[in-house]
Amino acid sequence: MASLQRKGLQARMLSSEEEEKLKRDQALVSDFKQQKLEKEAQKNWDLFYKRNSTNFFKDRHWTTREFEELRSCREFEDEKLTVLEAGCGVGNCLFPLLEEDLNIFAYACDFSPRAVEYVKQNPSYNTERCKVFQCDLTKDDLLEHVPSESVDVVMLIFVLSAIHPDRMQLVLQNVYKNGEEQTAFAIGRPGFSSSQFHQFALRPQVLKPGKCVLFRDYGLYDHAMLRFKAGSKLGENFYVRQDGTRSYFFTDEFLAQLFTDTGYEEVINEYVFRETVNKKEGLCVPRVFLQSKFRKPPKHPAPTSPGPGPESQVLIFHEVDACASI
């Protein structure tokens, strides 16, 4: 058994048989079942971990190799780094990372309460090195567990694909936390009023300005996507497994749009192609992942002149209203 890996900017080319299969499998799961899957998403992941315990996923020892950011973002070699792993599962990425780099403190969270308990029960779990908590990234406030502007690197490793595409941006906003850049972006949108200005401008942030989100997840036409049987399709590039858990397969364009619409800057966004070859069995399994890095813009320099007085503040709010009415 051997694995070959390469990276590229173009999606994988399908064979004629694969194209035909995807054309045939166009029927979508009913709206009723889709709503049920969304409602029971946490239960389905909890049952997944009940069945598989900590044995399903292999430990991921490749994070520091694949993501140089985990080393290069330090100003000096032994600088302490604070990482947030959003969607940590049972710790297959968390614990190898902490073992390899003794100067990392990690916050880690997962949708499944059972997965969080498995992390806490791991003999390597040390509250001086990491803090784990249960969290629905689409609605729970990360700031209840993570101090404001304390995180140097956010890791989204095979987590966003499990979330409905319509709710993915909520996760990115939760990490970004509507800082100054997102406030400016929101002000220019229809319906944004002066009454919302304080709500956006004063919200603290999890990820430090100028720091990055590291992403790796399933890419378009991955082998797992082509294995789904008819009746599993929820939407474009979105499928449900037999156990009720869901998986989305990303294009680089969709992911870039998702991040840039939230206010991030694209740094790297490329496909990773891996072929697992079993010569004895005559099998070649094509895997496709999307591996990316997006940066939260640095803060603008603070103005040197004195802050505006009450009269000037009133003028600013009038300007916001004018933008909202355009």
N, C-alpha and C positions, 0 to 999 in steps of 0.2 A: 504493500500500500504506500503510495507516494502522493505528495501534494505539490502542485506547481502554482505560483502566484504571480500575477502581473497587475498593473494599474492602467487605467485609461479614462478618457473623457467621453467616449461613446458607449452607448448601451450595447449589450450583447446581441449578436445576430441570431435569429431563430432559424432552425431547420424548417423545411416545408411541412414536415409532420407536426412540429410544435406549433407552427402558425395555424394549421388546420384544427388542432385540438383547441386552441384558444378561441378560434372563430365559432366552434361548435358550442362551447361552454359560455353562452351569453345570458342564460336565464338567471335572474336574481332571486335571492331568498326573499320571502314575503316581508312586507313592512311590519306585520305583527311579530314575526320571529326576530326581525332586526331590532325592534324596540325591546323585546324580551332579552336579547343578547346584551344590549346596552345596559339594561336595568340590572342584569345578573352578572355583569363583567367581573366584579370583585369576587363573588361567590365562585365563579368558574375558575379563576386563578387560585383561589384558596383550595379548591378541590384538586387542582393540578398539583399543588405542592403537597397535599395530603397523600396523593397517590405516589408521587415520585420522590418525596422527601428531599434530600440534598443531592440525589444521585443522577439527576437528568442531564444537567449541563456540566461540561468540563470546566475546570479552572482556567481562567484566561490569563496566561502568563505573557501575553503579547502586547499589553497596553503601553508599556514604556518604550517598546521597540517601534510600535506603529504610531504612537503619538509623542513625538519629540518635545511637544509643548510641555509635557510633564517635567522635563528637565530644563529646557531652554528659557522658560519664563522666570527663572530665578535670577536675581541680580548677583548672587554669590552662591558658591557650591552647596553650602550647608544651610541655606535659607529655608525656614519652615514654610511649607506650602499647605494651604487649606483647600481641600477638594470636596465637591458635592457630587456624589453619584446618585442621580435621580433614576429610580427603578433598579435597585440593587439585587433583586431576587434573593437568593440565599447566600450571597457573598462570593460568587465565583470570580468576580473581578476585584472586589474590595480587598479580600484577604491576601491574594498574591501581590497586589499593589502595596499594601502596608508592609508586607514582609520584605519586598524588594527595596523600598525607600523608607528609611526610618525617620525621615524629616517631613513626613506627610501626616496631617491630621485630616480625617475624612468625616463628613456628614453623609449619611446614606439613608435612603427611604425607599419604601415599596408600597404598592397598592394593596398587597396581600398581607393581612395581619399574621398569617401563619409563616410566611416567608421571613418577616421581621423577627419572629420568635426563633426561627432556625438560626438566623444570624447571631442573635443574643446567646444562643446555646452553644455556638461554636467555641471550642477551647481557645481559639486565637482572639476572641472578642475581648477588647480591652478599652474601657471607657476613657482611658487617658489618651488613646490613639484614635478613637472613632465614636460617633454617636449615631445610632440607628433609630428610626421612627417610622410609623405608618403614615402614609399620606396619599391622598388622591390629588395628583399633580394638576388636574383640570379645575379643581375648586378649593382645595385646602391651602391656606397661606403658609408658604415655606418659612416666613419670618417668625412664625410661632416657635420654630425650632432652630433656626439659623440666624445668627446676628446679622444686622444690616451691613452690607458692603464688606463682608468677611471672606468671601469665596474667591480664590484665584483661578480655579478651573472647575467647570461643570462638565460632567461626563453623562452623555445620553447613549448608552450602549445597549442596543437591542431592546429598547423600551417604547419609543415613539410609535413603532409599527403595531403595537398592541392596542393603540388608542384610535378611536374613530377619527378619520381625517378632518371632520368638521370641528373637532375639539383639540387638535394638535397645537394650534396656535396659543390656546390657553396655557399649555405647559410652558411654551417659550416665554410668554408674558409673565408667568409666575417666577421664572428665573430672572428675567430682565427687570421686572418690577416697575415698569412705567416711570423711568427716570426722566431727565431733562429732554433727551432726544425723542423719546416716545411721546412726551407731552407736546412737543412742537409738531410731531407728526399727527397727533390726534386733533390738535387745534385746527388744522387745515381741513379736517373731514366734516362733511355735512352733519348738522345736528349737535356739534360740540359747542356748549354754552359756557358762559362765565361761571355759572354755578358749579361746573365740573372742573374748573381750572385748579382749585385747591386740591380736589380729590386726586388728580393726576400729578400735579407738581410736587406735592408734599409726601407722596408715598415713597418710603425707603426702598432700597434695592438689595438683592441677595448677592449677585455677581458684581465684583468691582468693575468700574469703568476701565476700558482698555484691556480687559481679560477675555478669555475665550470659552466657548462651548465646544467640546470634542464629541463628535457624533460617529457612530457606526451602526448600520442596520441593514435589513434586507433590501437588495436592489432589484430593479425590474428584470424579470425573466430568470430569477434564481431558480434552481432546481426544485426548491420547495413549492414555488408558485405553480410550476408545471405539473406537479404531482396531485394537485387538488382535483377531486372528482366533480362531475357535474352536480349542480345543486349546492355548491359551496360558495358561490360568488355573492358578495354583499354590495359591490360597487366596482368602479374602475380600480384595478390593482389591489382590491381589498377582499379578503376571504375569511371564512370561518372553518376552524378545525372541528373534528368530531367531538372534542371535549368542550366545545363552546368558546374556547379562546380564539382570538382573531389576529390576523396578520396583514399588514399593508406592505407593499413592495414599492420602494421609492424610485422615482426618476430624479436625476440631478436638478432638472428645471423646477420640479415641484418643491423639492427641499429648499432650494435657493430662494424661491418666492416666499415660502413659509417663514424663513428666517429674516429676509430683508424687509418683509412687510411688518415684522415686529420691531425692526430698528437695528438689527445686526448687520455687520459687514462681512461679506464672503472673503475668506482667506484661501481655503482649499476645499474643493468639492469634486471628488472623482470616484469612479467605480473601481472596485477591487475584484478581479476575476481569479478564482481558484479552481483548479481541476484536481479532484481526488481520483487517482487512477489505481485500479486493481487489475494488474496484468493477468493474474491467475484466473480471475473470473471474467476478464474481458470487459470491465466496466469503467466508464469515465463519467464522473458526476460533476457537472458544471455548477459551481456556486458563484453567486453574484452579490456583492455587498456594496453599500455606498459609504464611503469614509470621508469625513468632512471636518472642517474647522471654521467656525464663525466667531467674529470678534464683536464685543460690545464696544461702541466708540468711546474714546476717552472723554472725560469731562472738558468742557470749554474752560479756559482760564477765567478765574473770578475777576469781575470788573474792579478796577482800582479806584474809581470814583465812589463817593458816598452813595448808599442805597437810596432808592426813591422814597419820598415822603408819602403821606396818605393821599395827597391830591394826585400825585403821579400814579399811585396804585389804582385809583379810580379810572384814570385815563387808560391804563393797560387793560383793564377789564372791558372797557368800551371797545377797544381794538379787537379783543377776542370775540365779542359779540358780532362785530362787523365781519370778521372772517367766517363765523359760523353761518351767516346769512347769505353768503355768496353762493 
